[in-house]
């Protein structure tokens, strides 16, 4: 699995779990089957952009959260952190400083 695909699948699972949303509940919120959501999280299916948008909207996070490990790390470091606290520009700058 490519590094980007792994980041996406890990971030989907992280944010879903962090918000106490089961795969079944997320699937209902997005209009997909829970089997499909599970396959996405295991890296067995590659979600389309439309699917990522639906999942991001259901979890109420910016779609950029799926592509950048910075969002997941900030979420783990600060319990009350909200993804909306950072613009994509802020995240990009912090990511370069992280490396």
C-alpha positions, 0 to 999 in steps of 0.5 A, a space after each residue: 500500500 502506498 504511503 498516501 493511501 495508508 495515511 488516508 485509511 489510518 486517518 479515516 479510522 482515527 477520526 471515526 474512532 475519536 468521534 465514537 462513530 462505528 463503521 455501521 453508523 458512518 456507513 449510514 451517514 454516508 449512504 454506503 455499506 459498512 462492508 465498504 467502509 471497512 474495506 476502505 479502512 483496511 486499504 482494500 478499496 480506494 475511495 473516490 474523491 466523492 466518497 472522501 468528501 461524504 466521509 469528511 462531511 459526516 465526521 465534520 472534519 476538513 477533507 485535508 485531514 485525510 491526507 496529512 498526518 499532521 491533523 491526526 497528530 494534533 488531534 492526539 496531542 490536544 484533546 480539545 483540538 478542532 480541525 477547523 482551528 487550522 487552515 490548510 495553509 497553516 497545516 502545510 506550514 506546520 507540516 514542513 516545520 515538523 519534517 
